[in-house]
């Protein structure tokens, strides 16, 4: 999917993972409300309130541009009997919690899209990398790894926005600007709902919200059996960025 006209401000929300209170907090931000577009870079639903998250995002109208992440794809495959299991423990619950029409909708989502953003030119949005929804690239991935995953990308695309690893960063790779907004619902490193504002520059944001109240609410409203422990761990960002980099580092091709 490609947009040829220029947009002024784009709010990028990644890895919401079915955490409705975090999404509500970000959507209430004045600059998100005023953004020309909201781009969702995947992993929208694999979490405690997937159906509610999709309904709320649907209410935002046509200014929302949707991308699929690997977790969204896995939920569709699970519900359609194309796979027997999903590694993420909460994912089977999320898959069953979605309505049939929502599964059909997720199945239609593209893996990439390109927008022309004021001040940044042509920007490619994806979940993990432009070529794959599960590949890992990190702020400290070596230059050769970035060259590998960006091979074949149109030279006119000078900015790439990706998610997947739940840690925000901005860096250069082979002359291209790489932006990861972090995770709205499952942050690693520090609590809060992480997102990004594009145009004319790149502004990483974190929206604070009442995490104890959100954990209480999720425990009350979600039917996932381990919700209290899940919410405490992920909403409080119990996994540090150092720990997450250590785990993901083994998946980016480094020795």
N, C-alpha and C positions, 0 to 999 in steps of 0.2 A: 504494500500500500504506500503510495507516494502522494504528498500534497505539494503542488507547485506554487501556490500563493504563500506569501510571507505572513507569519503570525508574530505578534508582539511578545506576549508572555505565555509561557508554558509551565504548568505545575506538574512535576513528575512524581508519581506515587508508585513505589515498588514494594513487592513482598508484604502485602497487607495481611495475608494468611488468616483471613476470617476473623480478625480482631475488630469488632464493631466499635468499641469505645475509642480506640486509637484512630480509626478512620473518621469518626464523627469529629474528633478534635482537629484533625487536619482540614477537613472540609469547612470547618468554621473559621479558619484563618482568612482574614480579609483579602490577602493576596491570592489565595486559592479561589475564593469567591469571584475575584475580579479577573482571573486568568482567562485568556482567550481559549485555551485548550487545557484539559487535564489528560495526561498520558499515563496509562497504567502499564508498567513494564513486567506484568506477569506475577504468578503465584498469589493470586487474588483470594483464593477460596480455601486452601488447605489449612483449616483451623477450626476454632470452636463455633463460629457463627457464619458459615459460608453463605447460606441462603439470604440472611439478613444483609450481609455486606453487598451481595449482588443487587438486591432490591434497592438499597440506598444509592449505590452508584448509578443504577438505572434511572433514578429520579433526577440525576444531574443533566440528563438530556444529551443532545448530539455533540456537545463540546467535549465529552469524554471519548477518548480513543483507547481502544482495548488491545492488549497483546496477551498471548498465552505464555505461561511459564511451564516448566517441566512438571510442577506439582498440579497445575490445572489439567494438563494433559493426562497425568496419571489418574486423577479422579475420574475423568471421562472413560479412560480405558478400563478402570476397575468396574465402574457401573455398567459398562457395556459387555462385560465378561471377557475382555481382551487380555486381562492379566488377573492372577489369583491373589496377589498381595502387593502391598506398597511398603517400602522401608519405613516411612514416617508413621509412627504409631497412631497419630490422630487422623491420618488421611482416610482410612476406611470409614471412620465415623463421619467425616466431612462429606465423603462421596455419597453416603446413604442419606445425609441430611439435605442434599440438594434436590430440588424438584426436577422432574423429567425435562421440562422446558429449559431449565437452567443448564442441565447437562448438554442439551442440544445447542444452546447458545455458546457455551464454552468450547464446544467442538468446532465452531466456526471461526474462532479467533485466529488471526495471523500471528506469525512469529516475529516479524519485523515491520516497521513502518518508517517512513522518512518524511520529515517536515522541514520547511525552510523557516528558520527562526531569526528574527531581527538581531543582528550583531554576531550571529554564529553561523549563518549560512545554512547549508544542508546538514541536517542532523539525523543520524540513524539511531532508532530506538530498538532495543532487543531485550531479551531476558538475561541470558548468560553471555553469549557471544553472537555476532551476526550470523554465524553458520550453525549454531547448535544451542539447544535450550538447557544443557546440563554442564557444558564445559566450565572450567574454573579459571578465571584470571583475577589477579589480586593487585593491590597497590604496589607490592614489591615483586611482582612477576618479572622475570628477566626480559630484556628487549626481544630476544629470539622468540619467546612465547607469544608476545604481542604481534610480532610479524607473522607468525604462524596463524593465529586466529583471525587476523584482519586481512589475510591474503585474498585477493580478488575483489576487495571492496572498491567501489567507484572512487577515483581520486578526488572528485568534487565533494565528497563527504569528509569534512574536516573535524567533526565532533561525533562521538559514539557514546550513547547513554545505555548503560546496562545495570542489571540488578543482581539477584541470585545469591550473593554472598553476605548480604545483610550488614555490610560495613561501608559507610560513606567515604568517598575519596574523589579527588580530582587530580589527574596526572597527565603528562604528555607521553605518547607512545608512537614513535616514528613520525613525529610532527602532528599527529592527531590529538585532539583533546579527548580524554576519556573521563566520563562522569559516572559515578555510582551514587545514587541518592541515599543508599542505606535502606533500612526496612521500616515500614510504618508499624507493623504489628509484632515483629520478632527481632528486635535489634540485638546485635552483639556489641559489647563494649561500653555502652552507656544507655540508660533508660530514655524513654521519650519516643515520639512518633517521628521518624526521620523521613525527609522528603527533599525535593530540590526545586528551585525556581530558575528557569532559563529565560534569557532575553532581557537586555542585550548581553548580559554576562552570565555567569554561573554562580548560583548562590545556594550552598548547602544549608538546609534548615532543620531544626528539631523543634517539635511542638510538645511542650510539657503538658501532661494531663494528670488527673488524680488516679494514680495507679492502684492504691489500696481499694478505692471505690470501684475501679474497673474490674479488679480481681473478684470482689464481692459480687458484682453484677454478672460476670461471666459464670461464676460458680452457681448463681441462681438461675440463669437463663439458658446455659448450654447443657445439653444432655451427655456430653462426653464424660465418661466415668472418672477420669483422672484430671478433671479440669482445674481443680484448685492447685495441684502441684504444677501442672502445665503452665497455668497463668502466672503463678509466682515466679517460676524459672524464667520464662520468656519476657514477660512484661517488665520485670526488674532487671533484665539483661544480666543474669547471673553468669553467663559465659562472657569472659573478657575478650577484647579484640585480639590479644596475644594468643589466647587459647584457640580462638577461631582461626587465626592465621596459621597456627601450628597444624590444625586438623586439615584445613583446606590446602595448605602448602603442598601436601603430598599428592594433590590431584591436579596441579598445574604443570606437571611435566618436569619439575625440577628434580635433581638427584637428591 
